[in-house]
Amino acid sequence: MVETKKKSKSSGTLTRCTKASKKQIVALSKRLYKAYPDEHQKLGIRKASSKVAVDALLYWAAMAGELNGTKITDENNIFSAIRTISEEV
């Protein structure tokens, strides 16, 4: 009898990129966490996260006018929320 593979519940999404890009994203996530530790904590982020780094890249691309998509807001971009918290202090 053939066993069916059980589906695991993923806590996030998987994005594929080159090894060089991965190194850059990891480095950026560490720099952002070091620059905004209190803001990360307020959002419940306890360590450096590639999600924040990718959102920061999207945020900067949108601000530069290079990204034509949905409007960047605090609800759909973690880095935008971090910037908002940072500016409130």
PyMOL commands that set and color helices and strands:
alter all, ss='L'
color gray80, all
select helices_A, chain A and resi 19-35+37-42+50-63+78-88
alter helices_A, ss='H'
color red, helices_A
deselect
rebuild
show_as cartoon
